[in-house]
């Protein structure tokens, strides 16, 4: 996820302080990985340097100065370009799991056991996500569906790899 583009998009609804941006980000996108304040302020500093945001005001009071940021036209254009650019699909051509299976075969360890343990972990994760989906709002349901579909694809691969393990063992030994 592009933190900078996400913060810019949040600014399109109006100027905000860094604290407000962090809170809005965490509420909409950061349930599993909340943003750190330092990350917000370093990102805003970079966006300011590149002319994508401007300081709309500074408030002083009982604490440190609070800058209020506003998105610039260049920032709006940058968000639009980012939204219109498709994400590169993750192809997983060199996955850690595949490496573990091949290494288990090369070292005469239990590759089927590696696959079984991973299958159990995937099923555990799917149960947690399914429970979260059942209790969540629409946004949380969509996030969970995305993760669940990826886990389902992984499970299909685990079954396929298990079915082809003897053949893979022969190829790896050659």
Secondary structure by P-SEA (a helix, b strand, c coil): ccaaaaaaaaaccccccaaaaaaaaaacccccccccaaaaaaaaaaaaaaccccccccccccccbbbbbbbcaaaaaaaaaaaacccccccccccaaaaaaaaaaaacccaaaaaaaaaaaaaaaaaaaaaaaaaccaaaaaaaaaaaaaaaaaaaaaaaaaaaaaaaaaaaac
